[in-house]
Amino acid sequence: MKVMCGIVGYVSKQPSEQPRTVVIDGLKRLEYRGYDSAGIALASPDLEKPCVVKAVGKLSSLERALDAAEIPLATSAIGHTRWATHGEPTVANAHPHVSSDGKLVLVHNGIIENAAPLKAELRAAGYQFTSETDTEVVVHLLEQALSNDELFPWDGELPGLDGDEELKARRLFAAMLEVTRRLVGGYTFLAMHADVPHTVIAARRSSPLVLGRGEDCNYLGSDPLAFADYSTDAVEIGQDQVVAVTPTAIVVVDEDGIPVTPREFTVDFLRDRANKDGWPTYMEKEINEQPRAVRDTLANRLDRKGALTLDELRIPESVLRSVDKAIIVACGTAAYAGQVARYAIEHWCRIPVEVELAHEFRYRDPIVNEKTLVIAISQSGETMDTIMAIRHAREQGARVLSIVNTPGSTIARESDAVLLTHAGPEIAVASTKAFTAQIAATYLLGLYLAQVRGNKYLDEIQDYLEKLQTIPDKIRTVLDRADSVRQVADAMAEEATSVIFLGRHVAYPVAMEGALKLKEIAYIHAEGFAAGELKHGPIALIEEGQPVFIIVPTPRRPELHQKVVSAIQQVSARGAKTFVVAEDGDHSVNDFADVVFRVPAAPTLYLPLLQVIPLQVFACEVATAKGLDVDQPRNLAKSVTVE
Ligand code: F6R
């Protein structure tokens, strides 16, 4: 199941239309995560109860509902896009959820695992439920805590609030601390109360929450994109922390209510890079951003002596020298990047590398100890399966190094070391530029390990790096030739019901990635196979007209090349329509291929960075030609925050 709701909040001094505008803008920014209903609550000193508006479907339905209602000016607002987990996508189940007296409102991302017993307890205490959600349980728990006269207000100051409001906000803060202690599961909460209209109380565990500072106002979001149009000064909220946000203050405490100083960071780059820039879809834009994504990931990695330095890495070299095995954990596209990386790291560093789907990893009782380097790869840095895998690895004493695209994400924070991919925000659900940036980052890591462990001489590493630096221009060349791929895709869009992808060696994961892209966005059944496996079964699928994509290795590896060319012959002899991805100048494929997509020549290990491009373009174009929602495919959301 893919789940990632969007959460946005805003707190300001004077009633205005701004809270509504900021929250709706933020929810639009987070639309890429996928959702099936949405809602907003607005509070102001003039309102007895927050005004709540919810709608099923896209944000445009919520906007229509807002236009139809009389929406008051507000000082604060919270908003939510919901992906149904507990209960159908209905208005009743949409967030915000409201307390029995209508004064308290709450939005939630995540899953409360002990919701059932808590609900039974609340029912016995007389609380009634109007939705099927686990979130409503939390609203009533907060309501119950607030109704207890013995609840001690949190004993610190909340700057920016008047006396009475400050006291009530400190009570709500204390109630949130008390309630979160009772919860099992993951959550980000934003809560607002009619009596504290200049305050949002928030909390997080294993689910993202970032704050933005403004002038006499503050912002909350499940990712900084939510407020990137308004604030670039972001504040990271850590695991199990609870926050009180007023127009002029952000007060962060740990689970015991002790104030902590949060990490601040700048999100300047997001604003420019999170727009479509004239491209029809984010996916097309992101495919075309790959030269930059890879170049930025590789940039500034050499010290003055020309040695590779990875500044973000905080694992001592002595530890990296003692490593006797690496295990890459990741999911989906990131796992395919890991599979490509295995060939390079084993070849350069001579250590065994396993690649494991993160959700399988801890259940097979893997052999992990302090000499194991676990490498987590994740675009979002919030994939729960990968988070659980790294937690398990660290418990066993392994060092965890993560390759993530989202600074400050949970995986980045919970790792011993981080290597950032600089792909910029990836909005389209189907991952493209993150994949190539991840491969580039794993190559940097592989070369760094080879340098530190003495497997390669400095000049050899420089040679590898120099050739790697030429890849972004070569990706550009492949993109410039993409029209031929589009023509084929347009012609096939209507009739293709099943597509096979074949690759060998590093191109095997590329074949699987090509198939995944087509499944995800074009809803066409597709499989990627190792070309050598063909004769062991899949060749039975080949019949007249079956489309088969074959990724051919460089002819400079004749032992591999010849075998893959023979695979083209075999499927073509059985009537398959063959689409071949081959290097410039490799004419040996011409006689057997129906269509050839050319990529510039490159070292074997770097070819996946070029070969995947036509496959991405193909999937994107087929989905477009079929009139599908390329950026937000059905049943999928950008990040998977449940196991
Ligand atoms: C495929 C895709 C997914 C993700 C996977 C891991 O296009 O996007 O398969 O690669 O869910 O996500 P991250 O990299 O965020 O951990």
Residues whose N, C-alpha, C, O or C-beta is under 5 A from the ligand:
A	BS01	F6R	C331 G332 T333 A334 I377 S378 Q379 S380 G381 T383 V429 A430 S431 K638
